[in-house]
Amino acid sequence: MKVKCVICDQIESLDDDSPIAKKLRNRPIHTYMCQQCYDRIKEKTEARISTGKFKLYSTNVPEDEWW
């Protein structure tokens, strides 16, 4: 299965029986990101978290605690 990274447009080939290929085939809303882009985003996110200015907003907060 040929896939294209949504960020850098790099085309890669996946094994048809791999779990990621099955996920992409069965749920078209899911997108593929190459390992280089995934690692780059992971490093930058960890760097932002370590600054202390990064705030993660969760949607699982009950409404009475939100106000």
mmJSON file of the N, C-alpha and C atoms, coordinates in Angstrom:
{"data_MODEL":{"atom_site":{
"group_PDB":["ATOM","ATOM","ATOM","ATOM","ATOM","ATOM","ATOM","ATOM","ATOM","ATOM","ATOM","ATOM","ATOM","ATOM","ATOM","ATOM","ATOM","ATOM","ATOM","ATOM","ATOM","ATOM","ATOM","ATOM","ATOM","ATOM","ATOM","ATOM","ATOM","ATOM","ATOM","ATOM","ATOM","ATOM","ATOM","ATOM","ATOM","ATOM","ATOM","ATOM","ATOM","ATOM","ATOM","ATOM","ATOM","ATOM","ATOM","ATOM","ATOM","ATOM","ATOM","ATOM","ATOM","ATOM","ATOM","ATOM","ATOM","ATOM","ATOM","ATOM","ATOM","ATOM","ATOM","ATOM","ATOM","ATOM","ATOM","ATOM","ATOM","ATOM","ATOM","ATOM","ATOM","ATOM","ATOM","ATOM","ATOM","ATOM","ATOM","ATOM","ATOM","ATOM","ATOM","ATOM","ATOM","ATOM","ATOM","ATOM","ATOM","ATOM","ATOM","ATOM","ATOM","ATOM","ATOM","ATOM","ATOM","ATOM","ATOM","ATOM","ATOM","ATOM","ATOM","ATOM","ATOM","ATOM","ATOM","ATOM","ATOM","ATOM","ATOM","ATOM","ATOM","ATOM","ATOM","ATOM","ATOM","ATOM","ATOM","ATOM","ATOM","ATOM","ATOM","ATOM","ATOM","ATOM","ATOM","ATOM","ATOM","ATOM","ATOM","ATOM","ATOM","ATOM","ATOM","ATOM","ATOM","ATOM","ATOM","ATOM","ATOM","ATOM","ATOM","ATOM","ATOM","ATOM","ATOM","ATOM","ATOM","ATOM","ATOM","ATOM","ATOM","ATOM","ATOM","ATOM","ATOM","ATOM","ATOM","ATOM","ATOM","ATOM","ATOM","ATOM","ATOM","ATOM","ATOM","ATOM","ATOM","ATOM","ATOM","ATOM","ATOM","ATOM","ATOM","ATOM","ATOM","ATOM","ATOM","ATOM","ATOM","ATOM","ATOM","ATOM","ATOM","ATOM","ATOM","ATOM","ATOM","ATOM","ATOM","ATOM","ATOM","ATOM","ATOM","ATOM","ATOM","ATOM","ATOM","ATOM","ATOM"],
"id":[1,2,3,4,5,6,7,8,9,10,11,12,13,14,15,16,17,18,19,20,21,22,23,24,25,26,27,28,29,30,31,32,33,34,35,36,37,38,39,40,41,42,43,44,45,46,47,48,49,50,51,52,53,54,55,56,57,58,59,60,61,62,63,64,65,66,67,68,69,70,71,72,73,74,75,76,77,78,79,80,81,82,83,84,85,86,87,88,89,90,91,92,93,94,95,96,97,98,99,100,101,102,103,104,105,106,107,108,109,110,111,112,113,114,115,116,117,118,119,120,121,122,123,124,125,126,127,128,129,130,131,132,133,134,135,136,137,138,139,140,141,142,143,144,145,146,147,148,149,150,151,152,153,154,155,156,157,158,159,160,161,162,163,164,165,166,167,168,169,170,171,172,173,174,175,176,177,178,179,180,181,182,183,184,185,186,187,188,189,190,191,192,193,194,195,196,197,198,199,200,201],
"type_symbol":["N","C","C","N","C","C","N","C","C","N","C","C","N","C","C","N","C","C","N","C","C","N","C","C","N","C","C","N","C","C","N","C","C","N","C","C","N","C","C","N","C","C","N","C","C","N","C","C","N","C","C","N","C","C","N","C","C","N","C","C","N","C","C","N","C","C","N","C","C","N","C","C","N","C","C","N","C","C","N","C","C","N","C","C","N","C","C","N","C","C","N","C","C","N","C","C","N","C","C","N","C","C","N","C","C","N","C","C","N","C","C","N","C","C","N","C","C","N","C","C","N","C","C","N","C","C","N","C","C","N","C","C","N","C","C","N","C","C","N","C","C","N","C","C","N","C","C","N","C","C","N","C","C","N","C","C","N","C","C","N","C","C","N","C","C","N","C","C","N","C","C","N","C","C","N","C","C","N","C","C","N","C","C","N","C","C","N","C","C","N","C","C","N","C","C","N","C","C","N","C","C"],
"label_atom_id":["N","CA","C","N","CA","C","N","CA","C","N","CA","C","N","CA","C","N","CA","C","N","CA","C","N","CA","C","N","CA","C","N","CA","C","N","CA","C","N","CA","C","N","CA","C","N","CA","C","N","CA","C","N","CA","C","N","CA","C","N","CA","C","N","CA","C","N","CA","C","N","CA","C","N","CA","C","N","CA","C","N","CA","C","N","CA","C","N","CA","C","N","CA","C","N","CA","C","N","CA","C","N","CA","C","N","CA","C","N","CA","C","N","CA","C","N","CA","C","N","CA","C","N","CA","C","N","CA","C","N","CA","C","N","CA","C","N","CA","C","N","CA","C","N","CA","C","N","CA","C","N","CA","C","N","CA","C","N","CA","C","N","CA","C","N","CA","C","N","CA","C","N","CA","C","N","CA","C","N","CA","C","N","CA","C","N","CA","C","N","CA","C","N","CA","C","N","CA","C","N","CA","C","N","CA","C","N","CA","C","N","CA","C","N","CA","C","N","CA","C","N","CA","C","N","CA","C","N","CA","C","N","CA","C"],
"label_alt_id":[null,null,null,null,null,null,null,null,null,null,null,null,null,null,null,null,null,null,null,null,null,null,null,null,null,null,null,null,null,null,null,null,null,null,null,null,null,null,null,null,null,null,null,null,null,null,null,null,null,null,null,null,null,null,null,null,null,null,null,null,null,null,null,null,null,null,null,null,null,null,null,null,null,null,null,null,null,null,null,null,null,null,null,null,null,null,null,null,null,null,null,null,null,null,null,null,null,null,null,null,null,null,null,null,null,null,null,null,null,null,null,null,null,null,null,null,null,null,null,null,null,null,null,null,null,null,null,null,null,null,null,null,null,null,null,null,null,null,null,null,null,null,null,null,null,null,null,null,null,null,null,null,null,null,null,null,null,null,null,null,null,null,null,null,null,null,null,null,null,null,null,null,null,null,null,null,null,null,null,null,null,null,null,null,null,null,null,null,null,null,null,null,null,null,null,null,null,null,null,null,null],
"label_comp_id":["MET","MET","MET","LYS","LYS","LYS","VAL","VAL","VAL","LYS","LYS","LYS","CYS","CYS","CYS","VAL","VAL","VAL","ILE","ILE","ILE","CYS","CYS","CYS","ASP","ASP","ASP","GLN","GLN","GLN","ILE","ILE","ILE","GLU","GLU","GLU","SER","SER","SER","LEU","LEU","LEU","ASP","ASP","ASP","ASP","ASP","ASP","ASP","ASP","ASP","SER","SER","SER","PRO","PRO","PRO","ILE","ILE","ILE","ALA","ALA","ALA","LYS","LYS","LYS","LYS","LYS","LYS","LEU","LEU","LEU","ARG","ARG","ARG","ASN","ASN","ASN","ARG","ARG","ARG","PRO","PRO","PRO","ILE","ILE","ILE","HIS","HIS","HIS","THR","THR","THR","TYR","TYR","TYR","MET","MET","MET","CYS","CYS","CYS","GLN","GLN","GLN","GLN","GLN","GLN","CYS","CYS","CYS","TYR","TYR","TYR","ASP","ASP","ASP","ARG","ARG","ARG","ILE","ILE","ILE","LYS","LYS","LYS","GLU","GLU","GLU","LYS","LYS","LYS","THR","THR","THR","GLU","GLU","GLU","ALA","ALA","ALA","ARG","ARG","ARG","ILE","ILE","ILE","SER","SER","SER","THR","THR","THR","GLY","GLY","GLY","LYS","LYS","LYS","PHE","PHE","PHE","LYS","LYS","LYS","LEU","LEU","LEU","TYR","TYR","TYR","SER","SER","SER","THR","THR","THR","ASN","ASN","ASN","VAL","VAL","VAL","PRO","PRO","PRO","GLU","GLU","GLU","ASP","ASP","ASP","GLU","GLU","GLU","TRP","TRP","TRP","TRP","TRP","TRP"],
"label_asym_id":["A","A","A","A","A","A","A","A","A","A","A","A","A","A","A","A","A","A","A","A","A","A","A","A","A","A","A","A","A","A","A","A","A","A","A","A","A","A","A","A","A","A","A","A","A","A","A","A","A","A","A","A","A","A","A","A","A","A","A","A","A","A","A","A","A","A","A","A","A","A","A","A","A","A","A","A","A","A","A","A","A","A","A","A","A","A","A","A","A","A","A","A","A","A","A","A","A","A","A","A","A","A","A","A","A","A","A","A","A","A","A","A","A","A","A","A","A","A","A","A","A","A","A","A","A","A","A","A","A","A","A","A","A","A","A","A","A","A","A","A","A","A","A","A","A","A","A","A","A","A","A","A","A","A","A","A","A","A","A","A","A","A","A","A","A","A","A","A","A","A","A","A","A","A","A","A","A","A","A","A","A","A","A","A","A","A","A","A","A","A","A","A","A","A","A","A","A","A","A","A","A"],
"label_entity_id":["1","1","1","1","1","1","1","1","1","1","1","1","1","1","1","1","1","1","1","1","1","1","1","1","1","1","1","1","1","1","1","1","1","1","1","1","1","1","1","1","1","1","1","1","1","1","1","1","1","1","1","1","1","1","1","1","1","1","1","1","1","1","1","1","1","1","1","1","1","1","1","1","1","1","1","1","1","1","1","1","1","1","1","1","1","1","1","1","1","1","1","1","1","1","1","1","1","1","1","1","1","1","1","1","1","1","1","1","1","1","1","1","1","1","1","1","1","1","1","1","1","1","1","1","1","1","1","1","1","1","1","1","1","1","1","1","1","1","1","1","1","1","1","1","1","1","1","1","1","1","1","1","1","1","1","1","1","1","1","1","1","1","1","1","1","1","1","1","1","1","1","1","1","1","1","1","1","1","1","1","1","1","1","1","1","1","1","1","1","1","1","1","1","1","1","1","1","1","1","1","1"],
"label_seq_id":[1,1,1,2,2,2,3,3,3,4,4,4,5,5,5,6,6,6,7,7,7,8,8,8,9,9,9,10,10,10,11,11,11,12,12,12,13,13,13,14,14,14,15,15,15,16,16,16,17,17,17,18,18,18,19,19,19,20,20,20,21,21,21,22,22,22,23,23,23,24,24,24,25,25,25,26,26,26,27,27,27,28,28,28,29,29,29,30,30,30,31,31,31,32,32,32,33,33,33,34,34,34,35,35,35,36,36,36,37,37,37,38,38,38,39,39,39,40,40,40,41,41,41,42,42,42,43,43,43,44,44,44,45,45,45,46,46,46,47,47,47,48,48,48,49,49,49,50,50,50,51,51,51,52,52,52,53,53,53,54,54,54,55,55,55,56,56,56,57,57,57,58,58,58,59,59,59,60,60,60,61,61,61,62,62,62,63,63,63,64,64,64,65,65,65,66,66,66,67,67,67],
"pdbx_PDB_ins_code":[null,null,null,null,null,null,null,null,null,null,null,null,null,null,null,null,null,null,null,null,null,null,null,null,null,null,null,null,null,null,null,null,null,null,null,null,null,null,null,null,null,null,null,null,null,null,null,null,null,null,null,null,null,null,null,null,null,null,null,null,null,null,null,null,null,null,null,null,null,null,null,null,null,null,null,null,null,null,null,null,null,null,null,null,null,null,null,null,null,null,null,null,null,null,null,null,null,null,null,null,null,null,null,null,null,null,null,null,null,null,null,null,null,null,null,null,null,null,null,null,null,null,null,null,null,null,null,null,null,null,null,null,null,null,null,null,null,null,null,null,null,null,null,null,null,null,null,null,null,null,null,null,null,null,null,null,null,null,null,null,null,null,null,null,null,null,null,null,null,null,null,null,null,null,null,null,null,null,null,null,null,null,null,null,null,null,null,null,null,null,null,null,null,null,null,null,null,null,null,null,null],
"Cartn_x":[0.852,0.0,0.9,0.642,1.399,0.641,1.384,0.804,1.629,1.002,1.657,1.555,2.677,2.71,1.92,1.097,0.259,1.049,2.253,3.038,4.074,4.89,5.993,5.742,4.624,4.241,5.199,5.909,6.8,5.952,6.202,5.447,6.233,5.575,6.189,5.314,5.877,5.157,5.007,3.796,3.513,3.113,3.413,2.959,1.439,0.762,-0.703,-1.296,-0.537,-1.046,-0.664,0.015,0.424,-0.787,-0.751,-1.881,-2.163,-1.124,-1.344,-2.023,-1.667,-2.304,-3.779,-4.074,-5.473,-6.278,-5.667,-6.366,-6.657,-5.687,-5.88,-6.905,-6.927,-7.852,-9.288,-9.473,-10.817,-11.413,-10.572,-11.056,-10.398,-11.016,-10.375,-10.13,-10.728,-10.508,-9.102,-8.497,-7.155,-6.142,-5.111,-4.078,-2.747,-1.826,-0.517,0.528,1.424,2.541,3.818,4.831,6.075,6.804,7.742,8.446,9.26,9.859,10.653,9.772,8.6,7.683,7.152,6.849,6.351,7.395,8.661,9.73,9.957,9.902,10.115,9.018,7.767,6.665,6.769,7.177,7.331,8.398,9.546,10.626,10.202,9.537,9.114,8.047,7.152,6.124,6.756,7.708,8.389,9.168,9.745,10.47,9.509,8.317,7.328,6.829,6.622,6.152,7.195,8.468,9.531,9.693,9.199,9.296,8.349,7.295,6.33,5.214,5.283,4.254,3.209,3.397,2.491,1.341,0.105,-1.059,-1.907,-2.169,-2.969,-4.428,-5.26,-6.679,-7.38,-8.099,-8.805,-10.296,-10.937,-12.376,-13.162,-12.481,-13.15,-13.421,-13.353,-13.609,-15.111,-15.678,-17.111,-17.456,-18.677,-19.075,-19.042,-19.408,-19.426,-18.016,-16.991,-15.62,-15.04,-15.624,-15.121,-15.374,-16.5,-16.84,-16.157],
"Cartn_y":[-1.168,0.0,1.233,2.162,3.407,4.47,5.203,6.257,7.525,8.657,9.949,10.7,11.222,11.986,13.279,13.626,14.819,16.101,16.025,17.224,17.473,16.47,16.686,16.086,15.437,14.837,13.748,13.125,12.015,10.761,10.035,8.82,7.621,6.762,5.557,4.356,3.202,1.964,1.206,0.774,-0.002,-1.414,-2.353,-3.726,-3.749,-4.446,-4.477,-5.082,-5.934,-6.593,-5.882,-4.749,-4.034,-3.355,-3.168,-2.533,-1.11,-0.342,1.028,1.039,0.088,0.005,-0.363,-1.274,-1.653,-0.498,0.281,1.432,2.475,2.732,3.722,3.254,1.967,1.426,1.408,1.075,0.917,2.215,3.18,4.461,5.585,6.029,7.018,8.377,8.658,9.931,9.987,8.852,8.81,9.188,9.894,10.314,9.697,9.674,9.083,10.176,9.984,10.888,10.056,10.453,9.691,9.784,8.904,8.826,10.086,10.691,11.907,13.052,13.227,14.29,13.997,12.746,12.358,12.671,12.307,12.565,14.068,14.834,16.272,16.927,16.543,17.104,16.686,15.443,14.952,15.751,15.996,16.755,18.189,18.828,20.215,20.317,19.348,19.345,19.144,18.223,17.999,19.243,19.962,21.191,22.258,22.363,23.339,22.976,21.688,21.248,21.578,21.412,21.651,23.128,24.049,25.477,25.874,25.108,25.43,26.339,26.841,27.725,26.97,25.697,24.86,24.421,24.664,24.255,23.34,22.162,21.186,21.349,21.683,21.845,20.519,20.049,18.781,19.039,18.249,18.396,17.524,16.795,15.873,16.5,17.805,18.496,18.684,18.273,18.497,19.986,20.291,21.67,22.501,21.915,22.699,23.048,22.276,22.607,23.624,23.68,24.577,26.034,26.322,27.689,27.996],
"Cartn_z":[0.0,0.0,0.0,-0.886,-0.946,-0.162,0.668,1.484,1.326,1.616,1.477,2.793,3.264,4.506,4.318,5.297,5.184,5.376,5.931,6.186,5.085,4.78,3.843,2.462,2.245,0.965,0.488,1.404,1.072,0.878,-0.198,-0.49,0.016,0.795,1.34,1.028,1.156,0.915,2.228,2.526,3.734,3.348,4.219,4.033,4.158,3.261,3.258,4.527,5.214,6.411,7.7,7.617,8.829,9.47,10.782,11.471,10.985,10.676,10.213,8.847,7.972,6.652,6.791,7.691,7.912,8.475,9.385,9.96,8.886,8.029,6.971,5.942,5.68,4.694,5.215,6.475,7.032,7.561,7.897,8.423,7.635,6.567,5.694,6.346,7.483,8.157,8.759,9.051,9.613,8.537,8.927,7.985,8.372,7.421,7.64,7.802,8.758,8.961,9.001,8.207,8.157,9.505,9.715,10.99,11.263,10.236,10.427,10.923,10.332,10.767,12.168,12.438,13.757,14.832,14.569,15.534,15.727,14.637,14.723,15.564,15.363,16.143,17.606,17.831,19.207,19.952,19.312,19.953,20.249,19.307,19.519,20.604,20.678,21.713,23.082,23.181,24.46,24.884,23.914,24.231,24.752,24.166,24.643,26.029,26.282,27.604,28.663,28.333,29.309,29.652,28.824,29.139,30.259,30.468,31.509,31.045,29.815,29.288,28.484,28.313,27.529,28.423,27.99,28.763,27.901,28.389,27.667,28.078,27.115,27.374,27.137,28.124,28.039,27.889,27.052,26.866,27.828,28.691,29.607,30.968,31.073,32.334,32.499,33.63,33.845,33.798,33.39,33.153,34.438,35.581,36.817,37.274,36.909,37.253,36.25,35.063,34.036,34.395,35.013,35.379,36.637],
"occupancy":[1.0,1.0,1.0,1.0,1.0,1.0,1.0,1.0,1.0,1.0,1.0,1.0,1.0,1.0,1.0,1.0,1.0,1.0,1.0,1.0,1.0,1.0,1.0,1.0,1.0,1.0,1.0,1.0,1.0,1.0,1.0,1.0,1.0,1.0,1.0,1.0,1.0,1.0,1.0,1.0,1.0,1.0,1.0,1.0,1.0,1.0,1.0,1.0,1.0,1.0,1.0,1.0,1.0,1.0,1.0,1.0,1.0,1.0,1.0,1.0,1.0,1.0,1.0,1.0,1.0,1.0,1.0,1.0,1.0,1.0,1.0,1.0,1.0,1.0,1.0,1.0,1.0,1.0,1.0,1.0,1.0,1.0,1.0,1.0,1.0,1.0,1.0,1.0,1.0,1.0,1.0,1.0,1.0,1.0,1.0,1.0,1.0,1.0,1.0,1.0,1.0,1.0,1.0,1.0,1.0,1.0,1.0,1.0,1.0,1.0,1.0,1.0,1.0,1.0,1.0,1.0,1.0,1.0,1.0,1.0,1.0,1.0,1.0,1.0,1.0,1.0,1.0,1.0,1.0,1.0,1.0,1.0,1.0,1.0,1.0,1.0,1.0,1.0,1.0,1.0,1.0,1.0,1.0,1.0,1.0,1.0,1.0,1.0,1.0,1.0,1.0,1.0,1.0,1.0,1.0,1.0,1.0,1.0,1.0,1.0,1.0,1.0,1.0,1.0,1.0,1.0,1.0,1.0,1.0,1.0,1.0,1.0,1.0,1.0,1.0,1.0,1.0,1.0,1.0,1.0,1.0,1.0,1.0,1.0,1.0,1.0,1.0,1.0,1.0,1.0,1.0,1.0,1.0,1.0,1.0,1.0,1.0,1.0,1.0,1.0,1.0],
"B_iso_or_equiv":[0.0,0.0,0.0,0.0,0.0,0.0,0.0,0.0,0.0,0.0,0.0,0.0,0.0,0.0,0.0,0.0,0.0,0.0,0.0,0.0,0.0,0.0,0.0,0.0,0.0,0.0,0.0,0.0,0.0,0.0,0.0,0.0,0.0,0.0,0.0,0.0,0.0,0.0,0.0,0.0,0.0,0.0,0.0,0.0,0.0,0.0,0.0,0.0,0.0,0.0,0.0,0.0,0.0,0.0,0.0,0.0,0.0,0.0,0.0,0.0,0.0,0.0,0.0,0.0,0.0,0.0,0.0,0.0,0.0,0.0,0.0,0.0,0.0,0.0,0.0,0.0,0.0,0.0,0.0,0.0,0.0,0.0,0.0,0.0,0.0,0.0,0.0,0.0,0.0,0.0,0.0,0.0,0.0,0.0,0.0,0.0,0.0,0.0,0.0,0.0,0.0,0.0,0.0,0.0,0.0,0.0,0.0,0.0,0.0,0.0,0.0,0.0,0.0,0.0,0.0,0.0,0.0,0.0,0.0,0.0,0.0,0.0,0.0,0.0,0.0,0.0,0.0,0.0,0.0,0.0,0.0,0.0,0.0,0.0,0.0,0.0,0.0,0.0,0.0,0.0,0.0,0.0,0.0,0.0,0.0,0.0,0.0,0.0,0.0,0.0,0.0,0.0,0.0,0.0,0.0,0.0,0.0,0.0,0.0,0.0,0.0,0.0,0.0,0.0,0.0,0.0,0.0,0.0,0.0,0.0,0.0,0.0,0.0,0.0,0.0,0.0,0.0,0.0,0.0,0.0,0.0,0.0,0.0,0.0,0.0,0.0,0.0,0.0,0.0,0.0,0.0,0.0,0.0,0.0,0.0,0.0,0.0,0.0,0.0,0.0,0.0],
"pdbx_formal_charge":[null,null,null,null,null,null,null,null,null,null,null,null,null,null,null,null,null,null,null,null,null,null,null,null,null,null,null,null,null,null,null,null,null,null,null,null,null,null,null,null,null,null,null,null,null,null,null,null,null,null,null,null,null,null,null,null,null,null,null,null,null,null,null,null,null,null,null,null,null,null,null,null,null,null,null,null,null,null,null,null,null,null,null,null,null,null,null,null,null,null,null,null,null,null,null,null,null,null,null,null,null,null,null,null,null,null,null,null,null,null,null,null,null,null,null,null,null,null,null,null,null,null,null,null,null,null,null,null,null,null,null,null,null,null,null,null,null,null,null,null,null,null,null,null,null,null,null,null,null,null,null,null,null,null,null,null,null,null,null,null,null,null,null,null,null,null,null,null,null,null,null,null,null,null,null,null,null,null,null,null,null,null,null,null,null,null,null,null,null,null,null,null,null,null,null,null,null,null,null,null,null],
"auth_seq_id":[1,1,1,2,2,2,3,3,3,4,4,4,5,5,5,6,6,6,7,7,7,8,8,8,9,9,9,10,10,10,11,11,11,12,12,12,13,13,13,14,14,14,15,15,15,16,16,16,17,17,17,18,18,18,19,19,19,20,20,20,21,21,21,22,22,22,23,23,23,24,24,24,25,25,25,26,26,26,27,27,27,28,28,28,29,29,29,30,30,30,31,31,31,32,32,32,33,33,33,34,34,34,35,35,35,36,36,36,37,37,37,38,38,38,39,39,39,40,40,40,41,41,41,42,42,42,43,43,43,44,44,44,45,45,45,46,46,46,47,47,47,48,48,48,49,49,49,50,50,50,51,51,51,52,52,52,53,53,53,54,54,54,55,55,55,56,56,56,57,57,57,58,58,58,59,59,59,60,60,60,61,61,61,62,62,62,63,63,63,64,64,64,65,65,65,66,66,66,67,67,67],
"auth_comp_id":["MET","MET","MET","LYS","LYS","LYS","VAL","VAL","VAL","LYS","LYS","LYS","CYS","CYS","CYS","VAL","VAL","VAL","ILE","ILE","ILE","CYS","CYS","CYS","ASP","ASP","ASP","GLN","GLN","GLN","ILE","ILE","ILE","GLU","GLU","GLU","SER","SER","SER","LEU","LEU","LEU","ASP","ASP","ASP","ASP","ASP","ASP","ASP","ASP","ASP","SER","SER","SER","PRO","PRO","PRO","ILE","ILE","ILE","ALA","ALA","ALA","LYS","LYS","LYS","LYS","LYS","LYS","LEU","LEU","LEU","ARG","ARG","ARG","ASN","ASN","ASN","ARG","ARG","ARG","PRO","PRO","PRO","ILE","ILE","ILE","HIS","HIS","HIS","THR","THR","THR","TYR","TYR","TYR","MET","MET","MET","CYS","CYS","CYS","GLN","GLN","GLN","GLN","GLN","GLN","CYS","CYS","CYS","TYR","TYR","TYR","ASP","ASP","ASP","ARG","ARG","ARG","ILE","ILE","ILE","LYS","LYS","LYS","GLU","GLU","GLU","LYS","LYS","LYS","THR","THR","THR","GLU","GLU","GLU","ALA","ALA","ALA","ARG","ARG","ARG","ILE","ILE","ILE","SER","SER","SER","THR","THR","THR","GLY","GLY","GLY","LYS","LYS","LYS","PHE","PHE","PHE","LYS","LYS","LYS","LEU","LEU","LEU","TYR","TYR","TYR","SER","SER","SER","THR","THR","THR","ASN","ASN","ASN","VAL","VAL","VAL","PRO","PRO","PRO","GLU","GLU","GLU","ASP","ASP","ASP","GLU","GLU","GLU","TRP","TRP","TRP","TRP","TRP","TRP"],
"auth_asym_id":["A","A","A","A","A","A","A","A","A","A","A","A","A","A","A","A","A","A","A","A","A","A","A","A","A","A","A","A","A","A","A","A","A","A","A","A","A","A","A","A","A","A","A","A","A","A","A","A","A","A","A","A","A","A","A","A","A","A","A","A","A","A","A","A","A","A","A","A","A","A","A","A","A","A","A","A","A","A","A","A","A","A","A","A","A","A","A","A","A","A","A","A","A","A","A","A","A","A","A","A","A","A","A","A","A","A","A","A","A","A","A","A","A","A","A","A","A","A","A","A","A","A","A","A","A","A","A","A","A","A","A","A","A","A","A","A","A","A","A","A","A","A","A","A","A","A","A","A","A","A","A","A","A","A","A","A","A","A","A","A","A","A","A","A","A","A","A","A","A","A","A","A","A","A","A","A","A","A","A","A","A","A","A","A","A","A","A","A","A","A","A","A","A","A","A","A","A","A","A","A","A"],
"auth_atom_id":["N","CA","C","N","CA","C","N","CA","C","N","CA","C","N","CA","C","N","CA","C","N","CA","C","N","CA","C","N","CA","C","N","CA","C","N","CA","C","N","CA","C","N","CA","C","N","CA","C","N","CA","C","N","CA","C","N","CA","C","N","CA","C","N","CA","C","N","CA","C","N","CA","C","N","CA","C","N","CA","C","N","CA","C","N","CA","C","N","CA","C","N","CA","C","N","CA","C","N","CA","C","N","CA","C","N","CA","C","N","CA","C","N","CA","C","N","CA","C","N","CA","C","N","CA","C","N","CA","C","N","CA","C","N","CA","C","N","CA","C","N","CA","C","N","CA","C","N","CA","C","N","CA","C","N","CA","C","N","CA","C","N","CA","C","N","CA","C","N","CA","C","N","CA","C","N","CA","C","N","CA","C","N","CA","C","N","CA","C","N","CA","C","N","CA","C","N","CA","C","N","CA","C","N","CA","C","N","CA","C","N","CA","C","N","CA","C","N","CA","C","N","CA","C","N","CA","C","N","CA","C","N","CA","C"],
"pdbx_PDB_model_num":[1,1,1,1,1,1,1,1,1,1,1,1,1,1,1,1,1,1,1,1,1,1,1,1,1,1,1,1,1,1,1,1,1,1,1,1,1,1,1,1,1,1,1,1,1,1,1,1,1,1,1,1,1,1,1,1,1,1,1,1,1,1,1,1,1,1,1,1,1,1,1,1,1,1,1,1,1,1,1,1,1,1,1,1,1,1,1,1,1,1,1,1,1,1,1,1,1,1,1,1,1,1,1,1,1,1,1,1,1,1,1,1,1,1,1,1,1,1,1,1,1,1,1,1,1,1,1,1,1,1,1,1,1,1,1,1,1,1,1,1,1,1,1,1,1,1,1,1,1,1,1,1,1,1,1,1,1,1,1,1,1,1,1,1,1,1,1,1,1,1,1,1,1,1,1,1,1,1,1,1,1,1,1,1,1,1,1,1,1,1,1,1,1,1,1,1,1,1,1,1,1]
}}}
